[in-house]
Amino acid sequence: MITCTLEQAGDRLALVLDEGQCEALGLSRGDTVRLEAAGERTVRIAETWSDDPHARGRAFLKRLNRRAQLL
């Protein structure tokens, strides 16, 4: 589980992740993240692959390579 902070950025709130958290989630600056409500004060990243038919496969291979590096 990753815990992050909501901070005020002008008239908006920003979800703040450090470099390690972004790496663990496979995110980088400019990525679009879709969130779903998963309970009270809880959200989860929504997996929607309709924009790119190959995105799901690339995400799987990225996770697989990351796990292989840890072994």
C-alpha positions as CSV (number, residue, x, y, z in Angstrom):
1,M,0.0,0.0,0.0
2,I,1.2,3.5,-0.8
3,T,0.2,6.4,1.3
4,C,0.5,9.9,-0.2
5,T,-0.6,13.5,0.6
6,L,-3.1,15.9,-0.8
7,E,-1.7,19.4,-1.0
8,Q,-3.1,22.7,-2.1
9,A,-1.8,23.9,-5.5
10,G,-3.4,27.2,-6.3
11,D,-7.2,26.6,-6.5
12,R,-6.7,22.8,-6.9
13,L,-5.6,19.9,-4.7
14,A,-2.6,17.9,-5.8
15,L,-1.9,14.2,-5.0
16,V,1.8,14.2,-4.0
17,L,3.9,11.1,-4.7
18,D,7.6,10.8,-4.1
19,E,10.0,9.3,-6.7
20,G,9.9,5.9,-5.2
21,Q,6.1,5.8,-5.1
22,C,5.9,6.8,-8.7
23,E,8.4,4.2,-9.7
24,A,6.5,1.5,-7.8
25,L,3.3,2.5,-9.5
26,G,5.0,2.8,-12.9
27,L,4.0,6.5,-13.2
28,S,5.9,9.5,-14.5
29,R,5.2,13.2,-14.8
30,G,2.4,13.9,-17.3
31,D,0.8,10.5,-17.0
32,T,-3.0,10.3,-16.7
33,V,-4.2,8.4,-13.7
34,R,-7.8,7.3,-13.4
35,L,-9.1,6.9,-9.8
36,E,-12.1,5.1,-8.6
37,A,-13.8,5.4,-5.2
38,A,-13.2,2.2,-3.2
39,G,-14.8,3.1,0.1
40,E,-14.8,5.9,2.6
41,R,-11.7,8.1,2.0
42,T,-10.2,5.3,-0.1
43,V,-9.5,5.4,-3.9
44,R,-7.8,2.9,-6.2
45,I,-6.3,3.3,-9.6
46,A,-8.8,2.3,-12.2
47,E,-7.6,0.0,-15.0
48,T,-9.0,1.2,-18.2
49,W,-7.3,0.1,-21.4
50,S,-9.7,1.4,-24.0
51,D,-7.4,4.3,-25.1
52,D,-4.6,2.0,-26.2
53,P,-5.3,-1.7,-27.0
54,H,-1.6,-2.6,-26.2
55,A,-1.4,-0.7,-22.9
56,R,-2.4,-3.6,-20.8
57,G,0.3,-5.9,-22.2
58,R,2.9,-3.2,-21.8
59,A,1.9,-2.6,-18.2
60,F,2.1,-6.4,-17.5
61,L,5.6,-6.6,-19.1
62,K,6.7,-3.6,-17.1
63,R,5.6,-5.2,-13.9
64,L,7.2,-8.5,-14.8
65,N,10.5,-6.8,-15.6
66,R,10.4,-4.8,-12.4
67,R,9.9,-8.0,-10.4
68,A,12.6,-9.8,-12.2
69,Q,15.1,-7.1,-11.3
70,L,14.2,-7.5,-7.6
71,L,15.1,-11.2,-7.7
